[in-house]
Amino acid sequence: MKKLSRAAWERAQQFIHTQARPLERALFAHHFAGGPAEAVLAALGRFQNEDGGFGHALEPDVRTPSSSALATGIGLTVLKGLDCSADHPLVRRAVEYLLATFDREQHVWRVVPPDTNEFPHAPWWHDDDDGGSLARTFDDFCIIPRAELLALLHHFPAHVPGDWLEDITERTVRDVEGLQVLGSGGGDDLAYALGLAQAPGLPEGLRQRLLARVRQVVPRAVERDPARWGTYCTTPLKVAPSPDSPVTDLLWEDLQVNLDYLIERQSADGAWDPNWSWGGLYPQDWERARQEWRGELTLRTLRTLHAYGRIEEV
């Protein structure tokens, strides 16, 4: 069993301190050095718009400054990790944005805003026909981003109508159960479904239905071949980023190999690199996004390695 060495840890720490965004620097300090939550909140707040949603390339592959459901989910996830209350201004405004932008006819959130095409972006976020092609790519938005956002609203329920939340959650569970293919591509839909299954306050019956579907899918959806992990696929750690994941028992041996793989893939400068690109589109903007991803992925990897006890004592 490999562990990240002290020297490798120091390289990763130096990379984050010198090349990551202020948000990742503040998060690293908070998680690993007892840094103040206020520094994280200040850095995160720069991504929030007047409408309460988050944008401004908080998700580096979407460069529009406009708010999106995608980026707002990321922002609320950070706030959840800081144990913020539902009455914190950043949380309350983000929840208000989600309630205001929910499509009550289709019962979903559009994942990124219509002006995404007007700014540099990854090709999978491009929309060719006013939402139609994007919806087809992301299963009509029934899981991405809806499942993640519902998990967050269950975590911050104080200002959310209970009957509405119950209804949309039931619809989402039915969609997870009924979706023909779950866990394709990078596996975000599978990870989102797992996140909803672990949401506090979720009715136990819905939780068990989600877990039954996810546990049925995981053995065939997760890529177990290390030779494929350099491609955009569903790795074991994608669905079990910490030992308390509900599917850890299905993947334990594969997770150990995946952890070894991560340790071996650290770059010389201390970072971990994305295993995707924009395919030659917006080359200068992609380099900026790539560097932002390197900071985010390095922080994420360090947190995963720490959760599994794979970092030497420092």
C-alpha positions as CSV (number, residue, x, y, z in Angstrom):
1,M,0.0,0.0,0.0
2,K,1.5,3.3,-1.1
3,K,1.4,6.5,0.8
4,L,2.1,10.0,-0.4
5,S,5.5,10.9,0.9
6,R,6.4,13.9,2.9
7,A,8.3,15.3,0.0
8,A,5.4,14.8,-2.4
9,W,3.1,16.4,0.2
10,E,5.4,19.4,0.3
11,R,5.3,19.7,-3.5
12,A,1.5,19.6,-3.5
13,Q,1.3,22.2,-0.8
14,Q,3.7,24.5,-2.6
15,F,1.7,24.2,-5.8
16,I,-1.5,25.2,-4.1
17,H,0.1,28.1,-2.2
18,T,1.7,29.5,-5.4
19,Q,-0.5,28.5,-8.3
20,A,-4.0,27.6,-7.2
21,R,-6.9,30.0,-7.1
22,P,-7.5,31.9,-3.8
23,L,-10.5,29.7,-3.1
24,E,-8.5,26.5,-3.2
25,R,-5.7,28.1,-1.2
26,A,-8.2,29.1,1.5
27,L,-9.8,25.6,1.4
28,F,-6.5,23.9,1.7
29,A,-5.5,26.1,4.7
30,H,-8.9,25.4,6.3
31,H,-8.9,21.6,5.9
32,F,-5.2,21.0,6.6
33,A,-3.9,23.8,8.8
34,G,-6.9,25.1,10.7
35,G,-7.3,28.2,8.6
36,P,-10.3,30.4,9.1
37,A,-13.6,29.7,7.4
38,E,-13.9,33.4,6.8
39,A,-11.1,33.3,4.3
40,V,-13.0,30.6,2.3
41,L,-16.2,32.6,2.5
42,A,-14.5,35.7,1.3
43,A,-12.9,33.9,-1.7
44,L,-16.2,32.0,-2.5
45,G,-18.2,35.2,-2.3
46,R,-16.4,36.7,-5.3
47,F,-18.1,34.1,-7.5
48,Q,-21.7,34.9,-6.3
49,N,-23.8,37.2,-8.4
50,E,-26.5,39.7,-7.5
51,D,-29.2,37.1,-8.2
52,G,-27.7,34.8,-5.6
53,G,-26.4,32.2,-8.0
54,F,-22.7,31.4,-8.5
55,G,-20.8,31.9,-11.8
56,H,-17.6,33.6,-13.0
57,A,-16.0,30.2,-13.9
58,L,-16.3,28.7,-10.4
59,E,-16.7,25.6,-12.6
60,P,-13.6,26.2,-14.8
61,D,-15.0,24.6,-17.9
62,V,-17.9,27.2,-18.0
63,R,-16.4,30.7,-18.3
64,T,-19.6,32.8,-18.5
65,P,-19.9,35.2,-15.5
66,S,-23.7,34.5,-15.4
67,S,-25.1,32.3,-12.6
68,S,-25.7,28.6,-13.3
69,A,-27.3,25.7,-11.5
70,L,-24.0,23.9,-12.0
71,A,-21.8,26.5,-10.3
72,T,-24.4,27.2,-7.6
73,G,-24.2,23.5,-6.7
74,I,-20.5,23.8,-6.3
75,G,-20.8,26.9,-4.2
76,L,-23.4,25.3,-1.9
77,T,-21.2,22.2,-1.6
78,V,-18.4,24.4,-0.3
79,L,-20.7,26.1,2.2
80,K,-22.0,22.7,3.3
81,G,-18.4,21.7,4.0
82,L,-17.9,24.8,6.2
83,D,-21.0,23.8,8.3
84,C,-22.7,27.1,7.4
85,S,-26.3,27.4,8.4
86,A,-29.3,27.9,6.1
87,D,-29.5,31.5,7.3
88,H,-25.9,32.4,6.2
89,P,-26.3,35.1,3.5
90,L,-24.3,33.2,0.9
91,V,-26.5,30.1,1.5
92,R,-29.8,31.9,1.7
93,R,-29.2,33.8,-1.5
94,A,-28.1,30.7,-3.4
95,V,-31.2,28.8,-2.2
96,E,-33.4,31.8,-3.3
97,Y,-31.7,31.6,-6.8
98,L,-32.4,27.9,-7.1
99,L,-36.1,28.3,-6.1
100,A,-36.4,31.2,-8.6
101,T,-34.8,29.5,-11.5
102,F,-36.5,26.1,-11.2
103,D,-38.4,25.2,-14.4
104,R,-41.8,24.3,-12.9
105,E,-43.1,22.9,-16.2
106,Q,-40.2,20.5,-16.8
107,H,-39.4,20.1,-13.1
108,V,-35.7,20.6,-13.6
109,W,-32.9,23.1,-13.5
110,R,-31.1,23.9,-16.8
111,V,-27.5,23.0,-16.0
112,V,-25.8,26.1,-17.5
113,P,-27.3,29.4,-18.7
114,P,-28.2,30.3,-22.3
115,D,-25.2,32.6,-22.7
116,T,-22.7,29.8,-22.1
117,N,-22.0,29.7,-25.9
118,E,-21.0,33.4,-25.9
119,F,-18.0,32.7,-23.6
120,P,-15.2,30.1,-23.7
121,H,-16.4,26.7,-22.6
122,A,-15.8,23.0,-22.9
123,P,-17.5,21.4,-25.9
124,W,-19.9,19.3,-23.8
125,W,-21.4,22.5,-22.4
126,H,-22.2,23.8,-25.9
127,D,-25.9,24.1,-26.9
128,D,-26.8,24.0,-30.5
129,D,-30.6,24.6,-30.4
130,D,-31.8,26.7,-27.4
131,G,-31.4,24.0,-24.8
132,G,-32.4,21.0,-26.8
133,S,-29.0,19.5,-27.5
134,L,-27.8,20.2,-24.0
135,A,-30.8,18.5,-22.5
136,R,-30.3,15.5,-24.7
137,T,-26.7,15.2,-23.6
138,F,-27.7,15.4,-19.9
139,D,-30.8,13.2,-19.9
140,D,-33.2,16.2,-19.8
141,F,-31.4,17.4,-16.7
142,C,-33.3,14.9,-14.6
143,I,-30.2,13.9,-12.6
144,I,-27.5,16.4,-13.6
145,P,-27.8,18.9,-11.9
146,R,-31.1,18.1,-10.2
147,A,-30.0,15.3,-7.9
148,E,-27.1,17.2,-6.5
149,L,-29.1,20.4,-6.0
150,L,-31.9,18.5,-4.2
151,A,-29.3,16.9,-1.9
152,L,-28.1,20.4,-1.0
153,L,-31.6,21.7,-0.5
154,H,-32.2,18.7,1.9
155,H,-29.1,19.9,3.7
156,F,-30.3,23.5,3.8
157,P,-34.1,23.1,4.1
158,A,-35.1,26.0,6.3
159,H,-36.3,28.2,3.5
160,V,-37.5,25.5,1.1
161,P,-41.2,24.6,0.7
162,G,-41.4,21.1,2.2
163,D,-44.2,19.8,-0.1
164,W,-42.3,21.0,-3.2
165,L,-39.0,19.4,-2.0
166,E,-40.8,16.1,-1.3
167,D,-42.4,16.0,-4.7
168,I,-39.3,16.9,-6.7
169,T,-37.2,14.4,-4.8
170,E,-39.7,11.6,-5.5
171,R,-39.7,12.5,-9.2
172,T,-35.9,12.4,-9.2
173,V,-35.7,9.0,-7.4
174,R,-38.1,7.6,-10.1
175,D,-35.9,9.0,-12.8
176,V,-32.8,7.4,-11.3
177,E,-34.6,4.1,-11.1
178,G,-35.9,4.4,-14.6
179,L,-32.9,5.8,-16.5
180,Q,-31.7,3.1,-18.9
181,V,-28.0,4.0,-18.6
182,L,-26.7,5.3,-15.3
183,G,-23.0,5.9,-14.7
184,S,-21.9,6.7,-18.3
185,G,-19.1,9.0,-19.3
186,G,-17.4,10.4,-16.2
187,G,-20.0,9.0,-13.9
188,D,-21.3,12.4,-12.5
189,D,-24.9,11.1,-12.7
190,L,-24.0,8.2,-10.5
191,A,-22.1,10.4,-8.1
192,Y,-25.0,12.8,-7.9
193,A,-27.4,10.0,-7.2
194,L,-25.2,8.8,-4.4
195,G,-25.0,12.3,-3.0
196,L,-28.8,12.5,-2.9
197,A,-28.9,9.1,-1.2
198,Q,-26.7,10.4,1.6
199,A,-28.6,13.7,2.1
200,P,-29.8,14.4,5.6
201,G,-33.5,14.5,6.0
202,L,-34.2,12.3,3.0
203,P,-37.1,10.0,3.7
204,E,-35.7,6.5,4.4
205,G,-37.8,4.9,1.8
206,L,-36.4,7.1,-0.9
207,R,-32.9,6.6,0.4
208,Q,-33.2,2.8,0.2
209,R,-34.6,3.0,-3.3
210,L,-31.7,5.1,-4.5
211,L,-29.1,2.9,-2.8
212,A,-30.7,-0.2,-4.3
213,R,-30.4,1.3,-7.8
214,V,-26.9,2.6,-7.3
215,R,-25.5,-0.5,-5.8
216,Q,-27.0,-2.5,-8.7
217,V,-25.3,-0.2,-11.2
218,V,-21.9,0.3,-9.6
219,P,-20.3,-3.1,-10.3
220,R,-20.8,-2.7,-14.1
221,A,-20.5,1.1,-14.4
222,V,-17.2,1.6,-12.6
223,E,-14.0,1.2,-14.6
224,R,-11.7,-1.2,-12.8
225,D,-8.9,-1.3,-15.4
226,P,-6.1,1.1,-14.4
227,A,-5.0,1.4,-18.0
228,R,-8.3,3.2,-18.6
229,W,-8.2,5.6,-15.7
230,G,-6.3,8.2,-17.7
231,T,-9.4,8.6,-19.8
232,Y,-12.6,10.3,-18.8
233,C,-14.3,7.4,-17.1
234,T,-16.0,6.4,-13.8
235,T,-13.2,5.5,-11.5
236,P,-13.7,3.7,-8.2
237,L,-12.8,6.9,-6.3
238,K,-15.4,8.9,-8.3
239,V,-18.2,7.1,-6.5
240,A,-16.3,6.4,-3.2
241,P,-14.1,9.4,-2.5
242,S,-14.1,8.6,1.2
243,P,-14.3,5.4,3.1
244,D,-17.8,6.2,4.4
245,S,-19.4,6.0,0.9
246,P,-22.3,3.6,0.7
247,V,-20.6,1.6,-2.1
248,T,-17.1,1.3,-0.6
249,D,-17.8,-2.4,0.3
250,L,-18.4,-3.2,-3.4
251,L,-15.1,-1.7,-4.5
252,W,-12.6,-2.0,-1.7
253,E,-9.8,-3.8,-3.6
254,D,-10.2,-1.6,-6.6
255,L,-10.2,1.5,-4.4
256,Q,-6.8,0.5,-3.0
257,V,-5.4,0.2,-6.5
258,N,-7.0,3.5,-7.5
259,L,-5.4,5.2,-4.5
260,D,-2.0,3.8,-5.5
261,Y,-2.6,5.1,-9.0
262,L,-3.3,8.6,-7.8
263,I,-0.1,8.7,-5.8
264,E,1.9,7.6,-8.8
265,R,0.2,10.3,-11.1
266,Q,1.4,13.4,-9.2
267,S,3.2,15.8,-11.5
268,A,6.7,17.0,-10.9
269,D,5.4,20.4,-9.7
270,G,3.2,18.7,-7.1
271,A,-0.1,19.0,-8.9
272,W,-2.6,16.5,-10.4
273,D,-3.8,17.1,-13.9
274,P,-7.2,16.8,-15.5
275,N,-7.6,13.8,-17.8
276,W,-9.7,15.7,-20.3
277,S,-9.3,18.7,-22.6
278,W,-11.4,21.1,-24.7
279,G,-10.2,19.3,-27.9
280,G,-8.4,22.4,-29.3
281,L,-11.2,24.9,-28.7
282,Y,-10.3,28.3,-27.1
283,P,-6.6,27.2,-26.5
284,Q,-5.6,30.2,-24.4
285,D,-8.7,30.0,-22.2
286,W,-8.3,26.2,-21.9
287,E,-4.8,26.7,-20.5
288,R,-6.3,29.0,-17.9
289,A,-9.1,26.6,-17.1
290,R,-6.6,23.7,-17.0
291,Q,-4.5,25.5,-14.4
292,E,-7.6,26.2,-12.3
293,W,-8.5,22.6,-12.5
294,R,-5.0,21.5,-11.5
295,G,-5.5,23.5,-8.2
296,E,-9.0,22.1,-7.6
297,L,-7.9,18.5,-8.5
298,T,-4.8,18.7,-6.3
299,L,-6.9,19.8,-3.3
300,R,-9.5,17.1,-4.1
301,T,-6.8,14.4,-4.4
302,L,-5.2,15.4,-1.1
303,R,-8.5,15.3,0.7
304,T,-9.2,11.8,-0.7
305,L,-5.8,10.5,0.2
306,H,-6.1,11.9,3.7
307,A,-9.6,10.4,4.1
308,Y,-8.2,6.9,3.2
309,G,-5.1,7.4,5.4
310,R,-2.7,7.5,2.4
311,I,-0.6,10.5,3.4
312,E,2.6,10.0,5.5
313,E,2.6,11.9,8.8
314,V,3.8,15.4,8.2
